[in-house]
């Protein structure tokens, strides 16, 4: 499986934008880029995913490099509730039967 | 959206006893259920994958006779930790996946074995 590399931790001020980077230099052409986050003592929750084009949803934006070897999760205005561990995960084009393999993720600290 | 209800959210049991954790998919049919455990300050580690009506596939190093997984219906999967020991204390999380792909996680179960 292609691996991802993320910084161990990042810090942001409340109401500021946050850019969480992820490197995936060995990504294959059919791998989707998924982002999940895990709040303390909870199960992970889906944030966003994409293949080649940038994606936006109500939670965040995903910017994917043209060569797909890196991506950035963008939280437009961080709130205290966004403090979590963010995981960047690659999946095959067909999710059925494939488990998500979690790396160490990035622990985001949001300060007031 | 899709919801997986996981119970109990926490449990304390005595060493040597068994504990059952349930995960129910409330508004979708989970053809596949994944079970993870997470030790403090660590990431999620996949324990096993189960498809409805089939035996679970366990990851290397996970004892299938100790961690019994049942996935008898498309909406219910259970994990039973048998003869629990303190080293089994962990955060257990299930994740359901339906025919349209996607993953929905339960809220997790904090198991403490004393």
Interface residues (C-beta under 8 A of the other chain):
Chain A: X36 X38 X41 X42 X43 X44 X45 X46 X87 X94 X95 X96 X97 X99 X100 X101 X102 X103 X104 X105
Chain B: X4 X6 X31 X32 X34 X36 X43 X44 X45 X46 X49 X51 X91 X93 X94 X95 X97 X99 X101 X102 X103 X104 X105 X106 X107 X108 X110
